[in-house]
Amino acid sequence: MSDSAQPQQLLHLVLGGELVDLEHVTFKDLDKVEIVGLFPNYATAYAAWKAKAQATVDNAQMRYFIVHMHRLLDPDQDTKSKR
């Protein structure tokens, strides 16, 4: 299979934990931050994020985030795709 037949891999990291307050993204305890996983695209990352967010809905301080790792690894990627 050629490289052009492979779907583009856009890595996304899902992580979360309990925040100090709802105004800032400061975790109460970094040792308790949960790394949910690394996903090959936004759709699968979103599904994992949603499942974790719904499972912790009773704790208002608990938040999960999707980090666009592909943007950190290749910051010029967005400009390359627009050319």
Buried (B, 14 or more C-beta within 10 A) or exposed (E): EEEEEEEEEBBBBBBBBBBEEEEEEEBBEEEEEBEBBBBBBBEBBBEBBEEBBEEBEEEEEBBBEBBBBBBEEEEEBEEEEEE
